Amino acid sequence: MSTIRLPRLRVAVLLGGPSAEREVSLQSGAAVAAALRRAGHQVCEIDPAATSLADYDWQAVDVAFIALHGRFGEDGQVQTILEMARVPYTGSDVAASKLAISKSATKERFAQCGVPTARYVLVHESDPAQHILQHARTIGFPLVVKPDTQGSSLGVSIVASPDVLPIALTRCFQYEPFGVLEAWINGSEWTAGFIDDVPLPLIRIETERGFFDYRAKYEDDQTQYRMSGGATPEAEGLIARTALDACRAVGTRGIARVDLMVDSHNQPWVLEVNTIPGMTDHSLVPKAAAQLGIDFTQLCERCLQSALVQARRRDAA
């Protein structure tokens, strides 16, 4: 996607919100707002936890930059409100957002499209414990327990044996009633960012915490991000193609990020697609974009450009 010089725009940065990822969203939104002000745009910051977006006067806004993570921001709700108000917005549309927020629904789409992903079972907090244990034994230990619609690795546990499964389920169900039991892929963890269909350099993630959990993401200075992940060009090509297939299966637009595990046979397995990844100057997509000479301000402006293009396409449809 080529970059054009944008006129001075009136941008509403949506940040905060009611989800469990509120603090991360506030950081993303503040960074985006600062960058867009540096670029000369007129920016206002709106927190949906304090301001009703359905009742907001959108006439003074040219485009909305969605920096909301988790529910309401990534599940199609805010996108629906903005489309009804005929306000261009960054990121994926309603349908892709509704799909990607659910790990189980995304896995079903991956199965339909031939995108490799670990086997799983969707469980509910009301399911009998013995019923869940039976599912877990079918998948095999170790396995991963995760809430179906949370991000930032909230509520995620690696379960090595049946005796610690109840603790992991309790942690998962603190966030929501549905959880996913997923086969553990023993290998290296990678992430692949995109601006629309344009791939960004791959990043290999290394952490001493067992997996890339919330603390490894946001608090642990020992987490390493390898722009040259040590894989062969052929292996990295397969990772990038698999990530792009995942984005196309979901139908993402604008900025997106795909998280993957790569096993000992260099086979990539898609964990999830993030339709609104972190957007601070130390987040993964900005790190990858910087490798192509795209600084944080330019990246934010590319998001605006993509939003305006998608809005024109919706209006023409």
Order of alpha helices (4+ residues) and beta strands (2+ residues): beta-alpha-beta-beta-alpha-alpha-alpha-beta-alpha-beta-beta-alpha-beta-beta-beta-beta-alpha-beta-alpha-beta-beta-alpha-alpha
